[in-house]
Amino acid sequence: MEPMSNALQSVAETLGGLMDCLPQMFCRFWFDKNGVFLDAVSAAVVELTGRKPEAFTVERLNWLELIHPSDRGILSEAIAQRPVGGFVVEYRLCAVGGSIRYVRHTGRPIDDDGTFWAGCVEDMTAIRQAQQELERSQQLQNLGRLAAGIAHEINTPIQFIGDNLHFLAEAWEAMAAQLRRLAAETGGAAMASADLEFMLTEAPDAIRQSLEGVERIGGLVAAMRDFSHLDERRMAPADLNRIVRSTLTLLRNELKYAADVHFQADAALPEVYCAGDDISRVLLNLLINAGHSIKEKIEKGLYQRGTITVSARRLQDYVEIAVADNGMGIPAEIRHRIFERFFTTKRNSPMQGTGQGLSMVQAIVEQRHNGRIWFETEEGQGTTFIVRLPIRQKTQENGG
């Protein structure tokens, strides 16, 4: 029997080595009223949880403690039902460092009473994120179509209102000149009898203010139209000054009560080969975060109004966009986590976030556009995010 025992041990070691090479985590676990405990686990547990196998097999770390509190019942209920054919469930796993993983857990019973189970835990985070991005992209496309339709419907009446106001301004100027000439000929009696001086003074201001309002609405409509171009997710030459201005127009209402916003444009800025819609998303996130930082500082009574400055300039083969605020700044202890997915400093704030904004921004800048993004910050003084994009992409240089 000894040779057979050695052979089985050799097979077991070989299978164990093979499983350690796979990205899925294979395990044997048992379940009781205190939790779920692993008594054998493959090496993928390190990548998945940030913990060594010994933490589970020797130190008896409860697997349920790693599951997101809201999801713990998913696994324990699936095991407690003791399904003959096993179970397949999905839940969120909390890894070392606070990162969240979406996993699919498959379990099969290996004894008659359903105490011991063989399991496979697969990291589904990338798939779930891709699904979320697809859903978000579809929502943005629907919103884009809606915005384009609204912009078109608003644009036509705004154009003829503007044209009519320009006509009224010219007509009033001519009529006012005639009235003043008539008043001079009658010695001022015509002006006094109809109290025309007041109207001649105030009406031009009313027309001018109306024209300013129409021009502002026209600018907003143009920004909505620019923002709703569905084909701008493709890479194409784009005017970054225009993208910045359109984004600032859309965020005017969001920022106007908290900060004065300045844009230092470079008139000689070349067109940049990029996905215009993605760059707009980058700017939206950075500007909204800047506004939240300033609002937080205002709520603490440190000042009444902040400042956000956006600048664009060329640096040889790159274009650099900076978004600077004089808000709270970023505390030193969390700076290394700013671009980490699902990390947020706003969980207990009215401006609660999901922690996905800056990780998405980093992915757009660095992965899709081969650029760089970083920040400079001083706690209590403010933060500047710098985005550097190549003017041309390698696909262009290679004739692609």
Secondary structure in CASP SS format (residue, H / E / C, confidence):
PFRMAT SS
TARGET T0000
AUTHOR 0000-0000-0000
METHOD secondary structure of the structure
MODEL  1
M C 1.00
E H 1.00
P H 1.00
M H 1.00
S H 1.00
N H 1.00
A H 1.00
L H 1.00
Q H 1.00
S H 1.00
V H 1.00
A H 1.00
E H 1.00
T H 1.00
L H 1.00
G H 1.00
G H 1.00
L H 1.00
M H 1.00
D H 1.00
C C 1.00
L C 1.00
P C 1.00
Q C 1.00
M E 1.00
F E 1.00
C E 1.00
R E 1.00
F E 1.00
W E 1.00
F E 1.00
D E 1.00
K C 1.00
N C 1.00
G E 1.00
V E 1.00
F E 1.00
L E 1.00
D E 1.00
A E 1.00
V E 1.00
S C 1.00
A C 1.00
A H 1.00
V H 1.00
V H 1.00
E H 1.00
L H 1.00
T H 1.00
G C 1.00
R C 1.00
K C 1.00
P C 1.00
E H 1.00
A H 1.00
F H 1.00
T H 1.00
V C 1.00
E C 1.00
R C 1.00
L C 1.00
N C 1.00
W H 1.00
L H 1.00
E H 1.00
L H 1.00
I E 1.00
H C 1.00
P H 1.00
S H 1.00
D H 1.00
R H 1.00
G H 1.00
I H 1.00
L H 1.00
S H 1.00
E H 1.00
A H 1.00
I H 1.00
A H 1.00
Q C 1.00
R C 1.00
P C 1.00
V C 1.00
G C 1.00
G C 1.00
F E 1.00
V E 1.00
V E 1.00
E E 1.00
Y E 1.00
R E 1.00
L E 1.00
C E 1.00
A C 1.00
V C 1.00
G C 1.00
G C 1.00
S C 1.00
I E 1.00
R E 1.00
Y E 1.00
V E 1.00
R E 1.00
H E 1.00
T E 1.00
G E 1.00
R E 1.00
P E 1.00
I C 1.00
D C 1.00
D C 1.00
D C 1.00
G C 1.00
T C 1.00
F E 1.00
W E 1.00
A E 1.00
G E 1.00
C E 1.00
V E 1.00
E E 1.00
D E 1.00
M C 1.00
T H 1.00
A H 1.00
I H 1.00
R H 1.00
Q H 1.00
A H 1.00
Q H 1.00
Q H 1.00
E H 1.00
L H 1.00
E H 1.00
R H 1.00
S H 1.00
Q H 1.00
Q H 1.00
L H 1.00
Q H 1.00
N H 1.00
L H 1.00
G H 1.00
R H 1.00
L H 1.00
A H 1.00
A H 1.00
G H 1.00
I H 1.00
A H 1.00
H H 1.00
E H 1.00
I H 1.00
N H 1.00
T H 1.00
P H 1.00
I H 1.00
Q H 1.00
F H 1.00
I H 1.00
G H 1.00
D H 1.00
N H 1.00
L H 1.00
H H 1.00
F H 1.00
L H 1.00
A H 1.00
E H 1.00
A H 1.00
W H 1.00
E H 1.00
A H 1.00
M H 1.00
A H 1.00
A H 1.00
Q H 1.00
L H 1.00
R H 1.00
R H 1.00
L H 1.00
A H 1.00
A H 1.00
E H 1.00
T C 1.00
G C 1.00
G C 1.00
A H 1.00
A H 1.00
M H 1.00
A H 1.00
S H 1.00
A H 1.00
D C 1.00
L H 1.00
E H 1.00
F H 1.00
M H 1.00
L H 1.00
T H 1.00
E H 1.00
A H 1.00
P H 1.00
D H 1.00
A H 1.00
I H 1.00
R H 1.00
Q H 1.00
S H 1.00
L H 1.00
E H 1.00
G H 1.00
V H 1.00
E H 1.00
R H 1.00
I H 1.00
G H 1.00
G H 1.00
L H 1.00
V H 1.00
A H 1.00
A H 1.00
M H 1.00
R H 1.00
D H 1.00
F H 1.00
S C 1.00
H C 1.00
L H 1.00
D H 1.00
E H 1.00
R H 1.00
R C 1.00
M C 1.00
A E 1.00
P E 1.00
A E 1.00
D C 1.00
L H 1.00
N H 1.00
R H 1.00
I H 1.00
V H 1.00
R H 1.00
S H 1.00
T H 1.00
L H 1.00
T H 1.00
L H 1.00
L C 1.00
R H 1.00
N H 1.00
E H 1.00
L H 1.00
K C 1.00
Y C 1.00
A C 1.00
A E 1.00
D E 1.00
V E 1.00
H E 1.00
F E 1.00
Q E 1.00
A C 1.00
D C 1.00
A C 1.00
A C 1.00
L C 1.00
P C 1.00
E C 1.00
V E 1.00
Y E 1.00
C E 1.00
A C 1.00
G H 1.00
D H 1.00
D H 1.00
I H 1.00
S H 1.00
R H 1.00
V H 1.00
L H 1.00
L H 1.00
N H 1.00
L H 1.00
L H 1.00
I H 1.00
N H 1.00
A H 1.00
G H 1.00
H H 1.00
S H 1.00
I H 1.00
K H 1.00
E H 1.00
K H 1.00
I H 1.00
E H 1.00
K C 1.00
G C 1.00
L C 1.00
Y C 1.00
Q C 1.00
R C 1.00
G E 1.00
T E 1.00
I E 1.00
T E 1.00
V E 1.00
S E 1.00
A E 1.00
R E 1.00
R E 1.00
L E 1.00
Q C 1.00
D C 1.00
Y E 1.00
V E 1.00
E E 1.00
I E 1.00
A E 1.00
V E 1.00
A E 1.00
D E 1.00
N C 1.00
G C 1.00
M C 1.00
G C 1.00
I C 1.00
P C 1.00
A H 1.00
E H 1.00
I H 1.00
R H 1.00
H H 1.00
R H 1.00
I C 1.00
F C 1.00
E C 1.00
R C 1.00
F C 1.00
F C 1.00
T C 1.00
T C 1.00
K C 1.00
R C 1.00
N C 1.00
S C 1.00
P C 1.00
M C 1.00
Q C 1.00
G C 1.00
T C 1.00
G C 1.00
Q C 1.00
G H 1.00
L H 1.00
S H 1.00
M H 1.00
V H 1.00
Q H 1.00
A H 1.00
I H 1.00
V H 1.00
E H 1.00
Q H 1.00
R H 1.00
H C 1.00
N C 1.00
G C 1.00
R E 1.00
I E 1.00
W E 1.00
F E 1.00
E E 1.00
T E 1.00
E E 1.00
E C 1.00
G C 1.00
Q C 1.00
G E 1.00
T E 1.00
T E 1.00
F E 1.00
I E 1.00
V E 1.00
R E 1.00
L E 1.00
P E 1.00
I C 1.00
R C 1.00
Q C 1.00
K H 1.00
T H 1.00
Q H 1.00
E H 1.00
N C 1.00
G C 1.00
G C 1.00
END
